[in-house]
Each structure stands twice: as structure tokens, then as C-alpha cells.
Amino acid sequence: MHAIETDATEAGFSGAPRPRRGWHEDSAAIVVGGLLVALALAVGWNARPPENADARKAFPKGWPNPLSATIDKPQTWTDAPARALVVVDKKDPTKVRPVTVPILCGMAWVVGVLAAGTILRGRGLTEVLPGAALLALLGGLAYLLSAQKVINDYNLEYPLWALLVGLVIGNTVGVPRWLEPALQGEFLIKTGLVVFGAEVLFSRLLELGLPGLLTSWVVTPIVLVATYWFGVHVMKIPSKSLCMVISADMSVCGVSAAIATGAACKAKKEELSLAIGLSLAFTVAMMVAMPPFIRRAGIDPIVGGAWLGGTIDATGAVVAAGEMLGRELDDKRPAEVAATVKMIQNSMIGIIAFAVAVYWAGWVESGTGGPRTSLAAEAWARFPKFILGFLAASIVCSFLYTRSPEQALWVDGAIAGFIARMRGWLFCVGFVCMGLQTVFRELAPYLASGRPLVLYCGGQALNLALSLAMASLTFGWLFRKVVEP
């Protein structure tokens, strides 16, 4: 991977070449994301507790990380948005802690990331900063909308609102020219995915051992390939890249997989927005409907938890659905199983993206003409390099996590106090950018036939059936002792 390339072109999700003179977007995302993870770890280690540093009971969420004071999001509110700017003590509601400064700092972090990416990519900084500030404010608005109590209770998370905010503005008043240089949604989401790698810890993925791997790694590729084949050969959807991002989004892990595979097959922004929109809509519906269905159908709650983890796209929605399932039973295991199965599924992002890159280079576009190199070179050129940053962050943090109990608390504190929050802000503003750049009239050709919706529904039906069968086989029978209390 060449960090600095001159007189070259950079292909985004649309595949359109754009002149550039600095670092490749993927290289910049790896560097900026890696520095954010390293900063969180360094600050956390420097603030190591003087006593009980290895005691999980003393620090259930890991060591307190000082960077947590520099980033936060709006809190849950009911009828007064101003309440989103304070944290209410659960034990004593009269005690409140303002979070206005951390929220503003969260916006400033996003502006800083955009500024760093702009410099590394050799572009003008002054023309980006005003737009970056506005985008950060719009991201804060999306977070504020998602924090409203009713909305929050239904887990209508920030990606949905970020896309809606962008779509409404982009399709009504339009995008002013001075804002366009700051619309670097792909870079923000790629950087967010690199940061997200630190949250995917291999030791946690192996807690459920073989049943978790079988539930995630066997069903997922079957569903992806079957859905893609059905969309291309049976439904005759003209755009193969649209079929791929829908299949990956629905079968792997939602938005993150759609971004990664979209980069590998050079999907258009409109196709990516459509796939993400379908994913978010179905995520909400499944999160609300599946837990009561599992209870009424008499499905074992552990099997049900694994089923939730293997089918619902967003990790946050999976956890919420698992908690809903286990709440009436006073049992935390459904939520734990659901979250772990989903994290195992998340770990497939790199493998899936590489496989898509190889397939696209070797078969889909093999006859398009032009100069050809070896299949390996073509696949490497197409492979989204930011996935390497995701894998590197995951490997490093996984290694540190398993070194000792205190280092596990160190990593946990960095993730909870900064990394997860930073990833949320980057994703949120990235989705705002995607919404701003998506025009409904350009989406119309994809929606007119209704075939993408039918493809998603068909693929999800297959996913639900196979995931339930595999969860019943693994968690309900073959490896039941793994999850016994």
C-alpha cells in the first residue's frame, strides 16, 4: 500500500476517478484512526489507578480514561431538549452533571479529524473548516433527536437520524458550494471503522467458542452468496454492486459491512444509501418484534439470544433486543450471547471485503477491457485498505487485553471512555454527509421496481431461518453446557 501517491486517482464508492496529490483516503483513515486509538491507550495508561488496578469489581468498565471528559453525546430527554445537556445521577435525581462542554468537544474532535485528513490528503484546509463545523453541528442535532426518550426507547439510533437530517437538507434547500469540500463522509466512516477495530477483541469473541463461530461464520457467507445470486440471476437487478451491498449489509453486520463491501465493488453512493436505509428500517422492526416473538413461541432464551445476534444488523440494537428478551426472565445471558455472536459476525468484515474484491476483480469486471494485471494485483488494488487498519487495531488491543487483568481494564477503559464515543461521532457525521449527497431523484430508478426491497426481505427471511436452525443446533443442543449458569 503506497501511503503517498502523486498524479494518481482515488476511487470512492462511485468508482469515479478524482485527481489528488496527497495520501490515499484509506491511508489517511488508517493513520488518523490509529493515532486516535494510540492516544486513548496512552492517556489511559498514564492515568493508571494507584490501587486495585487489576480489580474488575473496582473498575467494572475499565480504568477511568481522562479523555472521557473531552467527548460525549446528548443525553436522554423527554420534553425539554435542554435536559440532553446534563447527566442525571440515577441514585439521586437531584444531582446533575453538565455535559455541554464534552458534547462541544466531541464536535471539535470531528472537525480535527476532518482537518487532519484534509492535510494528509493534500487539500486546502481553510475551505474545509467552515463546512466541517456545520457538519459537526448537524451530527449533534442527529444525536439530539435520537436521544429523545420515546425515540430512544424504540432504539431508533443516530445513524437513522443522521441520514434523515442530511436527506432533508440535501433534497430541500440543497448543499451550498462552500460546504462541498467538507463532505468527506467516506473518510469519516472509514476512520470510524479503523477505530471500531479496537472494540473487536478476539478473546471476547472466543468466549462462546465453537457455537458462536458456527452460528456466525457458517450462516453468514451462505446467506450473502445466496442473496447476491438470487438478486443477480433470478430477480435480474441490473446493478450487481447494489445486490452485493444489500446482501452484505443484511447478512454480515449492517452499515459497517455495506461500507466495506461497497468500497470493494465500487458501489455508487445512492446504492449505499439505499442499502443502509433498508438496513436501519428492518433493524428497528426486528429489534421490537423478535424478543416478544421468541417468548411467545417458547424458544429457549439462549437460542433466542444467539438468533438475535445473528440476524439483527446493528450491534446496539442487538444488545437492546437481548436485554428486552432477558429482562422478564431476570437473566443476563440472552444479551451476553446476542452481543458476542454479533461481535463474532463483525469480525468477518475484513474477510468478506477481501473476498468481494477478489470476486469483483476476477469475475465481475474481468471482461471490461483495459490493461490487465494478475488477479492478485487486481484484487489488492480493489481491496479497501482501511480494513487493514481495522484488523491492526483489533489485533493490538486484543493482544493487550489478554496480557494481564490490569491491561484488560486498561483497554476496556480506553474503549468505553473514548474509542466507542469517537467512533459514534465519526459515524454520525459521516452519515450526515451521505444524506446530504444523496438525491431522491437519483434513488428513484432503484426504488421504482421494488426489487431491492424484495431482495432484502427474501435474504432476511433466509437469514432468519438458517440462523435459528444453527442457533438451535449449537446453543440448544451440541454445546449447551457452554452457556449453562
N, C-alpha and C positions, 0 to 999 in steps of 0.2 A: 504493500500500500504506500503510495507516494504522498507524503504529507503536504509538500508544496509542488504545485504544478502550474506552469505558466503556458499561456497561449493554448489552453485546453478548453474543454467544455464540461459543464456539470449538468447531469440529467436529474431532474426532480421526478416526482411521481408521474408527471405528464409525459416524461421522456423527451421533452423539447430541449435542445441544447441551448445553453446560455453562456456567453463569454464571461470568463473570470480570470483573475490574475493572482489570487491568493490561495489559501489552503482549500482543499476539498471540504464540502459541507460535512461529510461523515468524519473526516479527520478532526475538524474543529469541534464537532459534537463529542468525540471521544476525549479530546484534551480538556475541554471545559467541564464535561461531566466527571471525568476522572479527578480533576482538581477539586471539584465540589465534594466528592466522596473523601478524598485525601484530607481536605480541610476539616470536614466533620470528624474524622477519626483522630486527627492531630489535636484538635481542640478538646475532644473528649478525653484523650489520654492525658493531656496537660491538666485537666480538671479531675483527675483520678481521686476518688474519695480516700481520705487518710485512714479510715477504719471500715471494716467489713466490706472491703472492695470485692470480695468473692461471694458475698451473701445474697442469694436470689431473693430471700424474704425481705431483706432491707431495701433492695432495688428491683422490684418486680418487672419494671420496664427498662431496666438497664441503668447505667450511671447517668445522672443528670448532665445534659450537654449544654454548656453556656450558649451555644448558637441557637438554642430553642427560644431565647429571648429576642432573637432577630427575625423570626419568621413565624407567622400564624395565619389563621384564616378566620373569617366571620363566624361567630358562634350562633347556636340555635336561638331563634327569636320567634315570637308569636304574632303580635300585632304592632309592635314598635321596633322598626329596623335598628334604632339606636342601641337596642339591647344586644345586638350582634357584636358590639364593640366591647363587651365585658364578659368575663367568665364568672359564673356564679358558683360559689362553694356549695357542693352537694350536701354537706353536713350542716352548714349554716348558711341559708339563703340570704342572710343579711350581709354577708361578706362577698364583695365583688372585686375582681381584679381587671383593670382596663387592659385591652389588647389592641388598642388603636395603633400604637407605635409598632408592635410586631407585624400587624397587617400591612401598614405602610412600608415597613422594611421588606416584607415579602414581595411587594410590588417592586421595590428598589432592587431586590435580588434579580428579578426577571429582567429589568432594564439593564442591569450589569451583565447578565448572561448574553443578552442581545448585543450589547456593546462589545463584549469580548469576542463573540462570534463574528461580528462585523469586522473587527480589526484583523482577526486571523484570516478571514476570507478576502482581505484586501479591498474592502469597500469603504466609502466615506462615512465617518462616524456622525458628523453633525446633522446629516439629513435623516438619520435613523432615530436619534434620541427623542425628538418630539413625538413621533409616532409610537415609539416604544413605551413612553409614559402613558399615552392614551390607551394602548393595548393592555397595559398592566391595570389601569383603572377599570377597563371593561372586564378583565378577568376577575377583579374584585367584585364587580357587580354580579357576575355569574355565580361566584361563591356566595354572595349575599342572598341571592334568590334561592339557591339550593339549601340554605340554612334555615329557611322559614319552616316552622315546626311541622305543619301538615305535610309539606313537600319532603322534609327530612324524614318524617315517619314512614313515608312510602319509598324512601331511599331513591328519590329522583335526583341523582348525583350531579355534580358540577359539569361533567362532560356534556350532558344534555343541554344545560342552560348556557354553557359557553358556546355551543354550536348555534343555539337559538338566537342568542344575542348577536352573534356575527351574521347569521342569516337574515335577521330582521333589518339590521342596519345596511347590509350589503345589497339587499333587494328592495329597499325603500329609498333612502337618501343617497345610497351608493358610497363608494370608497373614494375619498379625496386623494388627489395625486400626491400630496405631501406625506400621506400615510403609507403609500405603497412600498417604499424602501424598507419599512419596518415589518412588513408582512412576511416574516420568516417562520411560519408555523412548522414547516418540516424540520428546520434546525432545532426549534424548541422541543418538539416531540422526540426527535432523535436523542437530544441531550437528556431529556427526561427518561428515556429508555435506558441510557447508559447508567444514570443514577439509580434507576429501578433495579438494575442488576445487583446492587449491593443488598437489596432486600430479599433476593432469592438465595437462601442459604441451603447448601446441599445436605447438611446434617439434619435440617428440619424436613427436607424432602424425603429423607430415608427413614424418618421416624415410623412411618407406616409400612416401610419395606416393600415387599413384593406386591401386596394387594393394591397399594397406592399406585405403583408403577404400572401394573396391569390395567387398572381402571382408566388411567390417563393415557398411557403410551400405546396401548393396543387399539382402543376405540377411536382415538383422535385421528390417526392417519387414515383409518378405514373410512370414517365419515368424510374427511376432507377430500380424498380421492373420489369417493362415490358421488359426492355432491357436485364436485367440479365436472366429472364425466357426464353426469345427468344434465347439468346446465348446458354444456357444450354440444353433446351428441343427441340428447333427447329433446330438450327444450329449444335447442338451436339459438341460444342467445348469442348475438354476433360478437360481443366483446369477451374474449377469453380472460382478459385481465379482470373484468368485472366478476366473472364466475369465480376466479381464484380468490379475490379479496373477500367476497361473500362467504366462500367455503372456509377460508382460514379464519375469518372473523367469527363465524358461527361455531366452528369445531375446536379451535385452539383456545384462545383467551381474549376474544373481543378486539378492542381497539388496538392493543399493542401488536397483536398478530396481523391485523389488517395493515398497519403502518409498515411492518417489516416485510410482509409479502408484497405489499403494494410497491415498495421500493425495488424489490427483486424482479417484478414483472412489469415495471413501469406503468402502473395504473394511473389513470387520469384523476385529478383532484375531485372531479364530480363523482367518479366511480367510488372513490374512497369515502367521500361524504355520504353517499347513498348507503354503502355497506355499514358505516358507523351508525347512521341514523336507524337503520333496521335493527342493528345490534342493541342499541340503547332502548328502543321501544320494547323489544322482546325481553330484554333483561328485566325491565320493570315488571312486565306482566308475569314472567316466570317466578320472579322473586316473591311476588304477592300470592300467586296461585299454588305454587308447588308445596310449600310447607303444610297448608291445610289439606291438600290432596293426599300427601303422604300419610298424615294422621288418619284421615277418614278411610283410606284404602287399607289400613292396617299394615303398612310397610314398616319393617324394622327401622327404628330411627337411625341406627348406624349406617345401614344400607342407604337410607334416605339421605343422610349427610353426604355420603360418597356420591350419590346421584346428583345432588345439588352442585357439588364441586366439579363434576364432570360435564355439566350442561349449561349452567348459568355463566354468562361471559365475564362480567366484571367481578374482580376479587372482593370489592367492598360489598357488592350485592350478595355474593356467595356467603360471606360471613354473616350478614344481616339475616339471610334466609335460614342459615344454620342455627342462629340464635333463636329465631322465631320457632323453629322446629323443636329445639331443646328446652325452651322456656317452660312450657306446660309440663314437661317431664322432669324438670329440675335436673337436667343432665347437660353438661357442657360438651360431651363427646361428639354429638352431631356437628356442632360448629367447628370443633377442632378437626374432625375428619374432613369436613367440607373444605375448610381453608387449606389443609395440607394437600388434598387431592388437586385443588385449583393451583397451588404453587408448583406442584409437580408438573401440571399441564403447562404452566407459564414457562417452565424451564425448556420447553420444546421450541421456543421462538427461534433460536439460532439454527436448530436442525431443520425446521420447516423452511426458514428463509433460504438456507443453503440449497435444500432440495428443490425449491421453486426456481432458484437461479440456475441450477444445472438443467432442469427440465425446460425452462424457457430458452436457454441458450442452445441446447442440443436438439430440441424438437419443435417448439412452437415457432421460433424465429429462424430456424436453420435454413429455410429456403427463401429468405427475404432479400438475398443478394448482397453485394458489397464485399469488401475484404473479409476473409475468414481466418481465424487462428484456430488453435486446438480447442476442444471442448472445455478442458480445464481452464484455459486462459479466458475463454468467453464467460464461463461460469464465475470465475473470480472477478472479472470486470463488472459483472452484473450483481454480484453478491453485495448486499448492503453492509458496508464495512463498520457501521456503528454498532452492529451486533457483536463485533469483537470487543468493543468497549463494555457492552452489557456482560459478556462472558467473563472478561477480565475482572470487572468489579465483583461479580458473583464469586469467582474463584478466590480472590484475595480476601474478601470478607468471610467466606466460608472457611478458609484456612485459619484466619484469626479467631473465628468463633469457636473452633474445635481445639484450640491450643490449651486453654485453661478456663475454669469457671469465671475468673475475673475478666478475661478477654472476651468471653461471651457477653458479659454485662456491658463491656466497653462497646462492642459492636451494636448490641441492642439499643443502648443509649443514643448512639450516633444515628441509627435508623429512625427511632421514634422521635428524637429531638430535632432532627434537621433533615435527614435524607428523604424521608417519606413526605415531609411537608414541602420540600423543594421540588420533588417530583410532581406533586399535586399542582403547584403553581405553574410549573413549566407546561404540563399537560393542559391545564385550564386555558392559559393564554394561547397555546398552540391551537386548541380547538376554536377559540375566538377567531384566530387568523383563518382557519379553514372555512369557518362560516362566512366570513367577510369575502372570501374568494370564490364562494360557491353561488352561482346564479341559478335560480329556479328554472328559467327557460332553457338552460343548458342541461338540467337534470331531466327535463320533460321527455326526451327520447328514451331514456332508460326506464321511466315510470309508465310510459304510455301503454305498453303491452301488459304490464303487471307481472311479467315473467320473473324479474328479480325477487319480488315478494314471494311468489310461488316457490322459487328455488330455495329461498331462505326457510320457508315453512317446511318444505319437504326435507331439507337437510336437517333441520332441527328435530323433526319427527323421528328421523333415523337415529340421530344423536341421542334422543331421549330413550328410545327403545334399546339400543345397544348398550348405553351407559347403565341403564337399570339392570339389564341382564348381567353385565360384567360385575357391577357392584354387588348384586345378589350372589353371584358365584364366588367372588373373592372375599368380601367383607361378611357376607351372610353364611358362608359355608366353609370354603377351603382354609381361610386364615382368620376365622372368627376369634381365636384366642388373642390375636394381636391387639384387639380393641376391647377385650373384656376388662372390667374395672379391677 
